[in-house]
Amino acid sequence: MIEQPEENGAFTENSPTISSPLRKHQHLEPFRDQGPTFVFRQWLNVLFILGAIAGIVLVYTHSRDLGIYVFIGAGVLKFIELSLRLLKL
């Protein structure tokens, strides 16, 4: 049986549902990591933001190549932070 929304597009308790043990918990819980690398990851995020802003400013004011290199370096910092977060280190 296919689930049909009400007229306003919302599903109610009385609307037909597919029985599933995960029905109430289908949404993902927010990532609440306060592990040992939390502070280090926050600093990496700050450096990423500053590097990205500096890269964009350098592209428009100084040298396009230098700005792109700074922006790529900021991207590397973000990749490191993302890896730490996904691996839950």
N, C-alpha and C positions, 0 to 999 in steps of 0.2 A: 504494500500500500504506500503510495506517495503522499508525503506530508504537504498539505495545502495551507498557505497563510490566510489569515482573516482579510477582510477588505482593506484594512489600513496597512497590511503587509507584515503584521506582527503575529507571532504564534502564541496561542493561549493554551491554558491547561486543558480546556475542553476540545481543542482542535485535535484531529486524528494524528497520532504520533507513531513512529517506528519504535518498537520496544528495543532498548539498548541499555546495557548496564552502565555505559559511559555517558548517558544522555545529559545529566546535570553537570558533568565535568568535561565537556568537550573543548572548552576554551583553554588556552594555555595559561598557566600561572605566570605572573611576572617574575623576572629573573631577580632574585633577592640574594645576591652573593656578597657575603661579608668575609670572604676567605682571606688567607694570608697575603694575596697579591692585590687586594682591593685598593689600597693606597697607591701602590705602584701603577696600577691600571688607570687610576684617576690622574696621576701625573702624566702618564702617556697620552691621555685624552687632552689634557691642557696643552701639552707640547704639540699635539696634532693640530689643534685649533689655531694656536699661534703660528705654526709653520704654514698651515693652509692660508691664513690671512696674509702672512708675509710673502708667500709665493704669488698670490694674486696681486698684491701691491707691486711686487717686483716685475711681474709681467707687464703691467700697465705703465710703470714709471721708469724702470731701469733697462733691464735686458730680458727679452722673452725667454732665452735659453736658461739663464740663471733662475728665473722665476719658476720655470718648469722643473728644474732640478730640485729646488727647494720644495715644491709641491709634491714631487715624487718621494722625497725624503719624509715628508709629513705622512704620505700614504703608507710608507714602510712602518712608521711608528703606529699607525692605526691598525695595520695588519698584525703587528706584534701584540697589541692590546686585544684584538679580536681573537687571536690564537690562544692567549692566556685565558680569556673568558670562556671560549668554547671547550677548551681542555680542562676547565675548572681547576687550574693550578693555583 
